[in-house]
Amino acid sequence: RTNNGAVYVTRYTDFEAVKTVKPFLEEGVKNEWLTDRKMSVMSLRSMPPVTVEKICNPAFTEWYTMQGMTLSVKPAVYIVRTADGHYVKLQFTNHRGANGDLGNIQFKYAYIDETGINALAPGEFIAENLEAGKLTGVLKSSNVKELRYLTIKSGNINDEDLDTLKRIKTLEVLDISGATLKLSDESTGLKDFRNIKKLIAPANLQSIAGAWPWFNYMGNLEEAVFPGNSLENIQAEGFTGLPKMRKITLPSSILTIGNGAFQGAGLEEFTFPEKVQIISKHCLMSCKKLKKVVIPASVKEIKAGAFLYDKALKEIIFKGTTPPLKATTPYDAFSDITFDNADGSVFLHFIVPKGTINAYIKAWGWEEADKKYFKEATDNS
């Protein structure tokens, strides 16, 4: 945990290459800083490891890999923002102490500031002032072998440029937060891109669709970030066909989310933006890994089957003291999700503001016995 700080996970493995925090504070990535939260984590103080609940920073729950009983430290360089606003780069070096004891983790660190320039990571290229249709030539002149990380800081991207990107099989991270999409009316955008694992979309994006939703069927996409405050509407089925997408960051400007927008996504958690008033039909349907949903006070209605077939969903957090309406026809808003374990114990909990359980029960027409599915929020909820 950082005790009111935050952590950014960089793509760097070379500790000395990170000289400044500056690029990690830019518009396209500033939402990727992770803060402390209550989590179930693996404790390495004994073997085999055991799972415990603690206040942790999620960035520091994935600093190692396990294969059988063998643990290996990941070489990633982290940036830590301390509670008093300083920045530290940090890299784990060993999961054992100097005397070989488990749990006495070794790491190195150094303070960095907001000025200077970082070295490029292996396979990284940054383009500026890109002219539409010129990306192929720019990349040829870059001499980067096995391009893995591409940032287009400014300029325009057209359909020809997207075709170029689609052909780069090694490309994993695409940051076009500073660019502008100049696509044809018939463009399919990044639909069917199979290479990209992480996308940072243009900050000035106003729509996610033309003739077809632009971000469908990106089969290997694990994370999507939509910076800025221009995007207001997500079309129906706007992010379908993304089974590996475990995380998406949406701007606070979002007003509406269409039916089935995230159907079948690999999301583990989802927080609705704070201006959304209606959770649409089938919005998060068939998200098999979804465990937690946060619903803001702005939401007034939940449509039928919003979480249909989300069998892993364990926690729905409501921020509003006024319960939203929920559909009961043609089927319930909470149809086909798991309420109880096989032994009859409660699996799913609705977390609501203090003193509002009765209001939720009454608004939804539920019985006194259904109170077992409710918990009052704590400061960490």
N, C-alpha and C positions, 0 to 999 in steps of 0.2 A: 504494500500500500504506500501511497505517497503523502497521506495526511493533508488533503486539500490541494495537492499538486495535480499534475497530469503527465501522461507519457505519450510519445510519438514513436512508432516503430518504423525505422528507416529501411531502405533497401540495401544499405551499406553493410558490408562485412569487414571492411578495412577501417579500423578504428582511427588511424591517422588521417584518412581522407575527409573526415567530417571536421570542418573548421568553424562552421557557423550554423546557427539555428534559422537563419533568415529564410531559406526556401521552404521550410516547414511551417512558416507562419503566413504563407501566401493564401489568397482567396480559395484556390482550388483544394487545398489540403487542411485548412485550419480547423475543419470539423472532425478531423481524424485523430485529434488528441483525445486520449482516453482518460477518464476520471475514475476514482475509486467507487466500488459498489459491492453489495453483498453477493457472494458467489460460492458455489460448491467447487472446491479445489482439491487437488491431490497433495497430501503431505508426504514429504520424503524423509521424515524423521525416523521412519522404520521401513523395513522391507518384509513383505510387499507393501507398497504405498497404500495409504487409506484416504478416503474422501472426507473432508471436513468443510463446515460452513464458516467463512470469514469475510471481513471487509477487505477486499483486494483490488488491485488494479488489473483489469483483464489483459493488459499488455504483458504482464509478468506471469501469466498462467500458461504461456506457450513458449517459454524460453528454452525448452528441451524437447527431445523426442524419445519415445520409448519403443523398443523392439524386444518383445518378450520381457526379460528382467534387466535388459541392458539400457542404460540411460545415457544420452549424448546431449551435450550443450549446443544449442543453435548459435551460430556466429553473428547474429544480427546486432547492429549498433542501435541503441535506444537513445532518445533525447528525453530527459526528465525536466519538467518545469517544477521547481520547488514552490512551496507555499508562499515564499516571499518574492517570487518572480524571477529567480535566477535560472539558468539553463545548464544542464550537465549532460554530457554524452557518457554512455555506460555500455559496457559489454561484459556479459558473463563469460568466465573462462574455465570454471570447473564446478561440478556439483558436489565435490568433496573439499573439506578443509585441507590446510597444509599438512596436517597429521593423518589425513585419509578418512576423517570422520564424515559420515553422511549428514547432510543438512547444513553444514558449515560452508555455504556457497562462496566461491571466490569470484570476484569481478574487478574490472578496472574502470576508472572514471576520470573525467577532466571537465572543468568549467569551460563553457564557450559563450560567445556573445552574439549579437544580432548583426554584426558587420563581417565582411570578408566573403570569400567564395569557396565552396566545397569542390573538391576534385570530382570528376564524373565517375559514377560507378561503372564497373565493367559492363559493356553492352548498352550504355546509356548515350542518348543524343538529345540535344535541345535545339529546336528550330525557332527562329523569330522572324516576324514580318513575312510569313509565308504567302506567296501568291497562289491563288486557286489553280489547281492543275499542275503545279510545279513540284510536288512532293517527291516524285520518283527521282528527278534530277538532283534535288537537295540531298536525298539519302545516298545516292551514288557518290556524291562528292564528299560525303562525311567520312568514308573509309572505316565505319564502325563494323566490326565483324560480329555476326550473330546479335543483331539489334534486339534488346530485351525491354528497354525502358525508353519510351519516346515522349518528350514533352514539346508541345507546340505552344509557345508562350504568347504568340500574337499572329494575326493574319487570317486568311480564309481557307476553308476546306471544302472542296466540291466532290462530286461523285467519283471522278477520276482518282482523286487522292484517296478516297475510301477504298477503291479497288486495289490501290497500291498497298494500303495497310492490310487488307484482307489476305494478300499473298505472302506476307511476312510471317512465316510459320513460327519463328522464334519470339515474336513480340508478345510480351506478357502484360506490361503496364502501359496504358495510353492515357496521357494527361493532356487534354485539349481544352482545359478550363479557360485559357486566355484567347482561344480561337473563336471564329464565327463559322457556323455551318452554312454554306451556300449550295443547297441541294435542289435538284429538280423536283417538280411536282410528283413525278413517278418514282422518286428515290425510295429505296428500302433501308437507307441508313446503314446501321451496323448489324442489321438482321443477318443471322446465320454466320457471324464471325465466330470461328472456333478457336482462335489463338489467344485472345485477350483474357486475362484473369482479373485485372483490375482496370476500371474505367473511371476517369474524372471528366465529366461532361462539361461542355461550355457553360460558363457562368451566365451568359446572356441568352441561354436557351429558353424559348417561349413555348415550344411544343415538342412532343416526343414522337410525332407521327406525321407521315405524309400519306402516300398511297397505302402504306403499311406501317404499323408501329416500328420505330427505328431500332429498338433494342430487344427484339424477340429472338429466341433460339440462339443466344450466345452461349453455346454449350459448356464452355469452360469458365465463364465469368463467375468469380467468387465475390467480388465487391464492386459496387457502383456508388459514385459520389456525384451529387447534383448540387454544385455550389451556387452562389448568387441568390437573387430574389426575383427572377423574371418568370420562372415556371409556375403556372397557376393550376393547370389541369393535367391529370393523367388519364389518358384515354382508356376505354375498356380493353382488357387484355394487353395492356401496354407493356407488361414485363412477364409475359408467359414464356414457357420453354427455357427457364433458367434454373435447372435443378441443382446447380452448384453454388448459386448466389446466396451466401449466408448472411450478407450484410448490405444494406442500402441506406444512404444518407440523403434525405430529401430536404429541400429548403422550406423555411417557415411560410413561404408565399403560397404553398399549395392550398387550393380551395376545394377541389373536387377530385375524387378518385373513382374511375369507372368500374363497371362490373368485371369481376374476374381479373383485376389488374395484376395481381401477383400469383395467379393460379399456378400451383406446382413449383413455386420457387423453393430454394433450399434454405430459406431464412430461418434463423434460430431465435431471433427477437425482432419485434417490429414496434415502432412508436409512430402513431399517426401524428402528422403535423398539426399544430395548434389552431389552425383556422378551418380545419375540416369539420363539417357539420353532419355528414351522412357517411356511414360505413356501408359501402355498396354490396349488392348481392354477389356472393362468391368471391369477395375481395381477396381473401387469403385462403381460398379453398385448396385442399390437397397439399398444403405445406407440411410435409411429413416430419420435418425437424423442428418445427416451430414450437417453442416452449413458453414464450412470454410475449404478451401484447400490452402496450400502454395506450389507453384511450383518453384523450384530453377532455377538459370540461366543455369544450366547444361542441362536441358530438351530441346531436339531438336524437339520432335514430340509427339503429343497426338493422340492415336488411336481411332477408332470408339467406341462411346458409353462408353467412360471412366467413365462418371458420370451418366450413364443412370438411369432414374427414381429417381434421388436424388432431390426430390421436395422441400426439406428444404434448399438446398444449396443457400446461400445468398452472398458469397464472395469467389472469386478465386484470390489469390494474386500471381502475376508473378514477380519474382525477376530479370529476364533477360531483357536487353535492346533490344535483338534480339528476335522477336516473334517466338515461336516454330511453326512448321508446324502442321496443324490439319486435321484430316481425314474428308472427305466429302462423302466417299463411304465405305462400303455399306450404311452407314448413318453417320451423323455428329458426331464429337467428343463431341459436346454439345447437343446431341439429348435428348429429353424428360426430360429436366429440366425446372424449372419455371423462365422465364425471367421477366414477368410482373405480378403485382397484378390484382385482378379482376377489380379495378377501373382504370386500365391503367398505374398506377405509376410503377416505376422500382422496381423490387424485387431483381434481381441478379446484382452484380457489379463485373467487372474485375478491379482489382487494379494493375496498371502497373507503372514502373518507370517514373519519371518526363520527359516530352518531348517525350514520345514514343506512345501516343495514336494513332496518325496518322499512325505510322509504323505498329501497330497491326491491325488497320482497313484495311490497304492496303494488308498486308500479308494474311489476312483471306478472302479477297474479300468482305468485308462488305460495307454497305452504310454509307453515312454521318450521316443519322438519327440514326445509331446504336451507335454513340458516347455517347448517353445517358447511355449506359451500362458500360461506362468506368470512372474510377477515377484515378487521379495521386496519387502515394504513398506519405504518410507523414512520418515523423520520427517514428511514432508509428505504422505504418502498418507492 
